[in-house]
Amino acid sequence: MAGNFTTPEELRRALRAAMDAVRSAGDSRDRRDAVLAMLFLRHALDEFDDVTSVQLRESMTGAGRIPWRGALLYLFEDVRRNVLGTGETRATLPMAITDMLRRAAAVVGRMNDPAQDGLVKAFRGVRLNFDALAYPGLLGDVMESFLKETETSMRHSGEFYTPRELVHLLSELGQPREGMRIGDPFCGTGGMLVHAQQYVEEHGGDSRGLSLAGQDINISTAEVASLNLYFHRMGTASLERADSLLPESPVAGEFDLVLSAPPFGLRLREEQARALEQSARYGPVHERSPADWPLLQYMLELVRGRGGAVCTVVGHGALFRGGPDQVTRSALLDADAVEVVIGLAPNLLSSTGIPTCVLLLRDPGRKAPERRGKVLFIDASREYERGLTQNRMRSEHVEKIATAVRDFEDVHRFARVVERSYLAENGDNLNIRRYVDSAPLPEPQDIQAHMSGGMPVAEINTKSELLSAYGITPQQWFAQRYGDPTYMDFRPPPERPDARTLTELARGREERLFEAFDEWWQFTLRAVAELAPAGESSREQPATRISLLRNELLATWQELMGTQGILAPAALAGAFTDWWREAGPHLKSLVRSGRLLLPEEDLSVLRVSLTRGMQTLVASKRSELVETYENWQGKYGLSFREIESQVTGPSGGLLQNNPWSQQSAWDLSSLTGAPAVDRRQRAAQRIYAMTDTEKTVEGALAKLDVDELMLLLSVLDVESEAEGRVERRILGEVVKAARTGTSGRLSEEPGGVPAVEARHLTDRGLVTAGLRYRRTDAPPKQTEMLTADDVLLTARVMVGRGYRAVVWSEQLPSATYSGSVVRLSPDTTRVLPGYLAAWLSSRAVHPRLYAQARESRDDLYDLPAGRLMNVEIELPSLAEQQRIADAMAVLAEQRELRHAQLAKLDLIKRTMMKDLESDRMSVGYAG
């Protein structure tokens, strides 16, 4: 507790206890409404203490001996009568709250006595009057998080929670200002209006002058919205239960800004179509037609004449449907009312999995002069973070979109400003992909580089911004090719940078970034120290003091961190936004009570979360750097010329086996300008040669399997034990520990500790592509970290696939392992890691492993670590183990080479076949 004030965590615990108390009573809506009603009842008891009866207070707090059981219906009515019926002596509370108490009292009355008992007990000891809270708005913030937590159970009743980031985006686009009249015709639980007020306060405005209004057709939702706004201390807001599809004659210019996220897929009934015709200035309204454009016209009417704006969410169909929708679109474009069209990612909303879009409309004739006659299109369909059941936008995605709207200029493959005349040429179709497309481009393929080696300088230049951010020049990765400035050469294999080298190259700039972070944090500590109240005069307008601090910290953050160049401005702004959401309540508490919400008043706790966020962003950028080089090396690091030399020897290959190669085999310029028939024939000859080489490599790979089996058969046969060359022991005697990894949720976002999974263990060794990470909020224990000489074994395999084991030789600076992997720590005085991995990977041993595994569904076999220790292993002498391990390592290198050769041959063949089909055989890029 911050001093003697109630903290958010105390209230969250009470809400969780209340939900537990009613878990078996009523449906999900009744349970939620009963908990919220009890929250308001307890708040009313504390806030209006002077008008509530002694009997009521003692019953609810447990101070008296009067039995309360079964009496909650009376208690609700007592509060309603005494608190809400006080007339002129008390500020009038929203009428919807009165209705909510009546309805909730009936809900509670239907609950059994244990549920009522639990509701009463859940809130005992928690003071909920406004003056007892750690900061203003605490009740509202906690209620908002409660609504989010219970959103899933509300979906069946037609209630859907608009994601906070989407509400944040609409607020950023609408830019609410003090003194505005703001409305939401589909307000739901009121989140859009709440965030509009918060936006004004965060940007230094006085929210007391705002006029906020909302309506919703669902009476329960409208009641919850009233409570939400009341708890956020939004006394100027007005709410009503009404059907926005059956509006009365709209008042032109009623609002300066409309922010709304209407339900999707609405179709108009006859009476709704007639009602919306009143505001249909730009297009017809028909029965059974989609409601998108009729509603947009209605919302535009609400801001007409005031220079207002409409910012809303619609489905993509509204952008390109014909008929009445096209007529309306054309009329709105002619009136210059459409300002911005933004395409969002799919599955962002719980109500639909389809991609959605955001429209910013402006009162006709009121656009800024530089935007007149133009529409900004933004393709933000790739700006999201993938979730298990629902995708989400991060704050950095919101910042990127909002920045593009503020700048209103072209951004390569993200945003484009389109003239009205060009839209007319396209039939006023607003489909975003017609004008800007952020879908990944096909990977460029340079035939000359594939055939004879080298790195195309043109591809290096596409990553110049990334390289310069880290101060890296192409010469640090490649060697200059004299006489041909269009290509650079890969360095010899020993000199080529690997992941460790690339990480070291990035370290300098990253250290400078975190030095700037340290400087900013010291500035933050000084600024926060000045925030604590020094007297009564400093408490007059805490919202103003908080907003000034936020703007000062943000400006310093952008100045210090932005100059380092590693992270994009949107990423930095997003990191700050996320941090402020966490830090804001603590700072508000400091302004009010002089104390933080944090344990032991330690502000450094807030630094931890921001540091983790920054580390995640930096790790993602570093991964992009490493993957860029690895991708180039994977494409061009091994040429067809080198493969032929490796397969047939330096004196063989093309010149001996392929007569066509004598005709300038590596000079692909011979294809340029040749007659079409000759060009195609020469291309076909090259593909023939690659096919022959591919078969040779496949044969060599198959022979490696035989060689591997022969190595181990010498110790697995019966005679070896009879002759005393090996001894049999169970693994439990020669392995110090065996443990299956933790089955936890992993993230694809770089950050945290990488986790090795079964799919990373292959016959080619450990493959680190596609790593996932243990979340930073649930880091692995030290005992779960991999150490050198650990042996990793697939714990879960499909029938017939076989087990794979590899030795962990610190391929990554640090890593843990997932629940699909068993980690063995061998006693190296008895068994060598390399031999143990080879033995476990041998198909001749796998029947023993299957015998200990448990068959699960879908033909999967799970191998528990404990049962694995019962398997018998053949142990030759340590010297023989070392010989086998060394021989296996050589075979593994050869196997890796053969796989790389096959992959490269397949890539070149596919590229040349594609070019042959389209007859585009030429030097340079193909794609």
WOPE-V237678 format. One record per helix or strand. SS is the DSSP state (hx for helix, st for strand). FROM is the first residue (numbers start at 1). LEN is the number of residues. Records with the same first field share a line. If there is no record, write none. Layout:
# WOPE-V237678
SS->FROM-LEN / FROM-LEN
This chain:
# WOPE-V237678
st->6-1 / 133-1 / 181-4 / 211-6 / 238-4 / 257-4 / 267-1 / 290-1 / 309-7 / 338-6 / 349-1 / 352-1 / 356-7 / 374-6 / 385-1 / 392-1 / 411-1 / 415-5 / 445-2 / 455-2 / 478-3 / 487-4 / 727-4 / 735-6 / 742-1 / 746-2 / 753-4 / 761-2 / 765-2 / 772-3 / 790-5 / 796-3 / 805-4 / 816-3 / 821-6 / 854-2 / 860-3 / 872-4 / 925-2
hx->8-14 / 28-20 / 49-3 / 54-8 / 72-12 / 87-3 / 95-15 / 113-10 / 130-3 / 138-12 / 151-7 / 164-11 / 191-12 / 207-3 / 219-13 / 244-3 / 270-10 / 292-12 / 317-4 / 324-11 / 369-3 / 395-13 / 420-6 / 432-3 / 447-6 / 457-5 / 464-6 / 474-3 / 493-3 / 499-31 / 536-4 / 542-21 / 569-25 / 599-3 / 604-33 / 640-9 / 654-4 / 659-4 / 668-4 / 676-41 / 718-5 / 731-4 / 758-3 / 776-3 / 782-3 / 833-9 / 843-10 / 857-3 / 865-4 / 878-41
